[in-house]
Amino acid sequence: MNRRDTLSLFDRQMRRRTGSGRSAAVRTGDVVRQVGADGDWCGVVWSGLEARTADAAIAEQVRYFTALGRPFEWKLYDYDRPADLAGRLLNAGFTPEPAETLMVAGTSDLPTAVDLPDGVRLERVTGPAGIDLVTEVHERAFGTSGARLREQLLAQLADGGPDTIEITIALAGDLPVSSARLEVHPGTDFAGLWGGGTHPLWRRRGIYRALIAHRARIAADLGISYLQVDASAQSRPILERLGFVALATTTPYLHDPH
């Protein structure tokens, strides 16, 4: 993989992409922001700022989302400019979350054989009952409330359904032990892998890898060229062994008007 060319394609297709619809991104000045309905994710996905324009652009986004009463995320990449953009976001009242690694793999380069532990099966999530299981996994895996995730997933299912999101739950009997989702972006060469949280007692059994393979097979069937992950420090080594390449570092900066 040519890292520079792939990152340029990702930047153009995924970060600068605009459109129409309930959760589509729109460009305003040198910023692309996404504003969804209640429960949907909101944030800045791309910016092309200079030192002399950055503070005013940040202040404008804060005013906009504060007027809506919505928390939002400024998704900062390590190649964004100006070089001190992170410090400017901090000065504007944003709070950083742990940095993640933008990783990309060619779909055709990934394994698609799903190898699950005995007694574990995968099921497709299509409605609220399945979303409740995903929420349960999230809370057990990450130790945080899954209420906001539940709202977002219900909104995504209602908005796009199986054409834009494929959610999978791993079950050991009736116990949800892991979950993950594939988010498709029509008109681009990319799909995103999200979730991947696993119940602490079921880690290190290959379920995470199996969910990667499961989603890679779906993406291949859909003709998607690349899979993208915002990887944590824990998942990065697994993804590298599977064939994903690190392209950049991304840090979520959160602003909550409340």
Salt bridges, closest charged atoms under 4 A:
ASP11 OD1 - ARG15 NH1 3.32
ASP11 OD2 - ARG16 NE 3.04
ASP30 OD1 - ARG27 NH2 3.69
ASP38 OD1 - ARG70 NH1 3.99
ASP40 OD2 - ARG22 NE 3.32
GLU50 OE1 - ARG52 NE 3.11
ASP55 OD2 - ARG88 NH1 3.10
GLU60 OE1 - ARG33 NH1 3.27
ASP80 OD1 - ARG15 NH1 2.95
ASP84 OD1 - ARG88 NE 2.85
GLU123 OE2 - ARG121 NE 2.92
ASP132 OD1 - ARG150 NE 2.66
GLU136 OE2 - ARG140 NE 3.49
GLU166 OE2 - ARG124 NE 2.90
GLU183 OE2 - ARG181 NE 3.02
ASP230 OD2 - LYS75 NZ 2.83
GLU240 OE2 - ARG236 NE 2.93
